[in-house]
Amino acid sequence: MRAAHVAELKSPPRVVEIDDGDGLQVAAVSLNPLDLAVAGGRFYGGHPPLPYIPGCEAVARTADGGLVYLFGEGRGVARDGFLVERVDLPESAQLRLPEGTAPALAAVAGIAGLAAWVPVAWKAKVEEGDRVHVLGGTGAVGRIAAQAAELLGASKVVAVGSKELDRIPAEFEDEGFTVCIDPVWGPPLADALQYAQRHARIVHVGQSAGPTSTLKSADVRGKELVLLGHSNFALSKEEHDRAYLELLEHLTAGRIMLDYETFDLADVAAAWEHQRAGKSVVVM
């Protein structure tokens, strides 16, 4: 059967033939910045022994024709992942999906989706009247976070990409934001905090703009800001599954939208480059 292999760090995967395996038939695999970070040697948790099969999340078809979401057990991070035609995984690491779920949508709803939904809905607890600032607004996490904040009743949502940071003063100078969803860290967050309202909730998700950020004491202490961190890996299985199904229901109903591109496993190298360019990608 076919599988994608990362043979050396900082190189895209290539398709290889491996021994046929038993288990679930993989229907869709979402590529994430996490996959590229692991393969690039940049992930704080390291990488599986080389060569390895990447892919940290997938949707697979069971023997009865149903769909299950697959995540966990160190797949794609500490051991072989899901970019393979069949995979054997215990039922404890599977989540049964509602009938009629689209495999590609279910795959792309996972890692990036939870990195947006949990910070907005569970940690910041966005509610009616909140003014929400989303950094990294052009990425999948930022796009989902902005829509989630609107869905939960925020009166104002401003999502900015790396080239739009100069919009922040005009958007928030007068009243300030009450919530900031931060997938970037680095200088953008440090600069943005001057426009936070007192007691604003900041939820930190990722570090695409840099692993360190020099925050001003006057902003954090003077405004008594609440700074929270989020990692999908810190969620319990019960929490992870509950949050995932919450978001999937909104995506399926069209209340939250996410564009993505699909690729065949044979074109995994091209899919890899599309993810590197910041696009949401599903390999099927």
C-alpha positions as CSV (number, residue, x, y, z in Angstrom):
1,M,0.0,0.0,0.0
2,R,1.0,3.6,-0.4
3,A,2.3,5.9,2.3
4,A,4.0,9.3,2.6
5,H,7.5,9.2,4.1
6,V,9.6,12.0,5.5
7,A,13.1,10.7,4.9
8,E,15.0,13.7,6.3
9,L,14.1,16.8,8.2
10,K,13.3,20.0,6.3
11,S,12.4,18.0,3.2
12,P,8.8,17.4,2.0
13,P,7.4,13.8,2.1
14,R,7.4,11.5,-0.9
15,V,5.1,8.6,-1.7
16,V,6.5,5.1,-1.1
17,E,5.2,1.6,-1.2
18,I,5.1,-0.2,2.1
19,D,3.8,-3.6,3.2
20,D,0.1,-3.9,3.2
21,G,-1.5,-3.3,6.5
22,D,-4.8,-4.1,8.3
23,G,-7.1,-1.7,10.1
24,L,-9.1,1.3,9.0
25,Q,-9.2,2.7,5.5
26,V,-8.0,6.3,5.7
27,A,-10.4,8.6,3.9
28,A,-8.9,12.1,4.5
29,V,-5.9,13.6,6.2
30,S,-5.6,17.3,7.1
31,L,-2.1,18.8,6.8
32,N,-1.4,21.4,9.6
33,P,1.5,23.8,10.5
34,L,2.2,21.2,13.2
35,D,3.0,18.6,10.6
36,L,5.5,21.0,8.9
37,A,7.0,22.0,12.3
38,V,7.6,18.3,13.2
39,A,9.1,17.5,9.8
40,G,11.2,20.7,9.9
41,G,12.7,19.8,13.3
42,R,11.0,22.9,14.9
43,F,8.4,21.1,17.1
44,Y,9.2,21.3,20.9
45,G,8.2,17.7,21.2
46,G,10.7,16.4,18.7
47,H,9.9,14.1,15.8
48,P,9.5,10.3,15.2
49,P,12.5,8.2,14.1
50,L,13.3,8.8,10.5
51,P,11.9,7.9,8.1
52,Y,8.4,8.3,9.3
53,I,4.8,8.8,8.1
54,P,3.5,12.3,8.8
55,G,0.0,13.3,9.5
56,C,-1.4,14.1,13.0
57,E,-5.1,13.7,12.3
58,A,-7.3,11.9,9.9
59,V,-10.8,10.6,9.1
60,A,-11.1,6.9,8.4
61,R,-13.9,4.6,7.3
62,T,-14.8,1.6,9.4
63,A,-15.8,-1.9,8.3
64,D,-19.5,-0.9,8.6
65,G,-19.1,2.1,6.4
66,G,-19.1,4.7,9.2
67,L,-16.6,7.5,9.7
68,V,-14.3,8.0,12.7
69,Y,-12.0,10.9,13.5
70,L,-8.5,9.8,14.5
71,F,-6.1,11.8,16.7
72,G,-3.7,11.1,19.5
73,E,-1.3,8.4,20.6
74,G,1.6,10.5,19.4
75,R,0.7,9.9,15.8
76,G,2.7,12.1,13.5
77,V,4.6,13.6,16.5
78,A,6.3,10.7,18.3
79,R,5.4,7.8,15.9
80,D,4.1,7.2,12.4
81,G,1.1,9.3,11.5
82,F,-1.9,8.9,9.2
83,L,-0.7,9.7,5.7
84,V,-1.1,6.1,4.7
85,E,-3.9,4.1,3.0
86,R,-4.7,2.0,6.1
87,V,-3.9,2.4,9.7
88,D,-4.5,0.3,12.8
89,L,-5.7,2.3,15.8
90,P,-7.5,1.2,19.0
91,E,-11.1,2.2,19.4
92,S,-10.1,4.4,22.4
93,A,-8.4,6.7,19.9
94,Q,-11.3,6.9,17.6
95,L,-14.3,9.3,17.6
96,R,-17.4,8.2,15.8
97,L,-18.8,10.9,13.5
98,P,-22.4,11.8,12.8
99,E,-23.9,10.1,9.8
100,G,-23.6,12.3,6.7
101,T,-20.4,14.0,7.8
102,A,-18.1,15.0,4.9
103,P,-14.7,13.3,5.4
104,A,-12.6,16.3,4.2
105,L,-14.5,18.8,6.4
106,A,-14.2,16.5,9.4
107,A,-10.5,16.2,8.9
108,V,-9.9,19.9,8.5
109,A,-12.0,20.7,11.6
110,G,-9.6,19.1,14.0
111,I,-6.3,20.6,15.1
112,A,-6.7,24.0,13.6
113,G,-10.4,24.1,14.4
114,L,-9.9,23.3,18.1
115,A,-7.0,25.8,18.4
116,A,-9.6,28.4,17.5
117,W,-12.8,27.1,19.0
118,V,-11.5,26.3,22.5
119,P,-9.7,29.6,23.0
120,V,-12.8,31.6,21.9
121,A,-15.6,29.6,23.4
122,W,-14.1,27.9,26.4
123,K,-11.2,30.0,27.6
124,A,-12.0,33.6,26.6
125,K,-15.7,32.7,26.9
126,V,-16.6,35.3,24.3
127,E,-20.1,36.7,24.8
128,E,-22.5,39.3,23.6
129,G,-20.8,42.8,23.6
130,D,-17.2,41.6,23.5
131,R,-14.8,43.3,21.2
132,V,-12.5,40.7,19.8
133,H,-9.1,41.1,18.2
134,V,-7.7,38.1,16.2
135,L,-4.0,38.1,15.3
136,G,-3.0,35.8,12.5
137,G,-6.4,36.4,11.0
138,T,-5.6,35.1,7.5
139,G,-4.7,31.6,8.7
140,A,-7.1,28.7,9.4
141,V,-7.0,29.3,13.1
142,G,-7.6,33.0,12.8
143,R,-10.4,32.6,10.3
144,I,-12.3,30.1,12.5
145,A,-11.7,32.2,15.6
146,A,-13.1,35.3,14.0
147,Q,-16.3,33.5,12.9
148,A,-16.6,31.7,16.3
149,A,-16.5,35.1,18.0
150,E,-19.2,36.5,15.8
151,L,-21.3,33.4,16.3
152,L,-21.1,33.8,20.1
153,G,-22.3,37.4,19.9
154,A,-19.2,39.7,19.8
155,S,-20.2,43.2,18.9
156,K,-16.9,43.8,17.0
157,V,-14.4,41.3,15.5
158,V,-11.2,42.5,13.9
159,A,-9.0,39.8,12.3
160,V,-5.6,41.0,10.9
161,G,-2.9,39.2,9.0
162,S,0.8,40.0,9.3
163,K,0.6,42.7,6.6
164,E,-2.4,44.4,8.3
165,L,-1.1,45.2,11.7
166,D,-1.3,48.9,11.1
167,R,-5.1,48.6,11.2
168,I,-5.1,47.9,14.9
169,P,-4.8,51.5,16.2
170,A,-7.7,52.8,14.1
171,E,-9.9,49.8,15.0
172,F,-9.4,49.8,18.7
173,E,-7.8,53.1,19.8
174,D,-11.0,54.6,21.3
175,E,-12.5,51.7,23.2
176,G,-9.9,48.9,23.2
177,F,-10.5,45.1,22.7
178,T,-11.8,42.9,25.5
179,V,-10.5,39.7,24.0
180,C,-7.4,38.8,21.9
181,I,-6.9,35.4,20.2
182,D,-3.2,35.1,19.5
183,P,-1.7,32.4,17.2
184,V,1.4,34.5,16.5
185,W,3.2,35.7,19.7
186,G,6.3,37.7,19.0
187,P,6.3,41.5,18.4
188,P,2.7,41.6,17.0
189,L,1.2,40.6,20.4
190,A,3.5,42.9,22.3
191,D,2.4,45.8,20.1
192,A,-1.3,44.9,20.2
193,L,-1.6,44.9,24.0
194,Q,-1.4,48.7,24.2
195,Y,-4.9,48.7,22.6
196,A,-6.4,46.2,25.1
197,Q,-9.1,47.3,27.5
198,R,-8.6,46.8,31.2
199,H,-9.1,43.2,32.2
200,A,-9.0,42.0,28.6
201,R,-8.6,38.2,28.1
202,I,-5.6,37.2,26.0
203,V,-5.5,33.6,24.8
204,H,-2.2,32.5,23.4
205,V,-2.3,29.7,20.8
206,G,0.9,29.6,18.7
207,Q,4.2,31.3,17.8
208,S,4.2,31.9,14.1
209,A,5.8,35.3,14.6
210,G,8.4,34.1,17.0
211,P,9.0,32.1,20.2
212,T,9.6,35.1,22.4
213,S,7.6,38.3,23.1
214,T,8.7,41.2,25.2
215,L,5.5,42.4,26.9
216,K,5.3,45.8,28.6
217,S,4.6,45.7,32.3
218,A,2.4,48.8,31.9
219,D,0.2,46.9,29.6
220,V,0.0,43.6,31.5
221,R,0.0,44.9,35.1
222,G,-1.5,48.3,34.6
223,K,-4.5,46.9,32.7
224,E,-4.6,43.8,34.8
225,L,-4.8,41.6,31.7
226,V,-5.6,38.0,31.9
227,L,-3.1,35.9,29.9
228,L,-4.1,32.3,29.2
229,G,-2.3,29.6,27.2
230,H,-3.9,26.9,25.1
231,S,-2.6,23.6,23.7
232,N,-4.8,21.0,22.1
233,F,-2.5,18.4,23.6
234,A,-3.4,19.5,27.1
235,L,-7.1,18.6,26.5
236,S,-8.3,15.4,28.0
237,K,-9.9,12.9,25.5
238,E,-13.3,13.8,26.8
239,E,-12.7,17.5,26.4
240,H,-11.1,17.1,23.0
241,D,-14.0,15.1,21.6
242,R,-16.7,17.4,23.1
243,A,-15.0,20.5,21.6
244,Y,-14.5,18.8,18.3
245,L,-18.1,17.8,17.9
246,E,-19.3,21.2,19.0
247,L,-17.2,22.8,16.2
248,L,-18.0,20.1,13.6
249,E,-21.7,20.8,14.1
250,H,-21.3,24.5,13.4
251,L,-19.2,23.7,10.3
252,T,-21.6,21.2,9.0
253,A,-24.5,23.6,9.5
254,G,-22.6,26.3,7.7
255,R,-22.5,28.7,10.6
256,I,-18.7,28.6,10.4
257,M,-17.1,28.3,7.0
258,L,-13.6,27.1,6.1
259,D,-12.2,26.8,2.6
260,Y,-9.7,24.1,1.9
261,E,-8.0,22.4,-1.0
262,T,-7.9,18.6,-1.6
263,F,-5.0,16.6,-3.0
264,D,-4.5,12.9,-3.9
265,L,-1.9,11.1,-1.8
266,A,0.2,10.9,-4.9
267,D,0.5,14.7,-4.9
268,V,1.5,15.0,-1.2
269,A,4.6,17.1,-2.0
270,A,2.4,19.7,-3.7
271,A,-0.1,19.6,-0.8
272,W,2.9,20.1,1.6
273,E,3.9,23.3,-0.2
274,H,0.3,24.6,-0.2
275,Q,0.2,24.2,3.6
276,R,3.5,26.0,3.8
277,A,1.9,28.9,2.0
278,G,-0.8,29.1,4.7
279,K,-3.6,27.3,2.9
280,S,-5.9,24.6,4.5
281,V,-5.1,21.3,2.8
282,V,-6.7,17.8,2.9
283,V,-5.1,14.8,1.4
284,M,-7.5,12.1,0.3
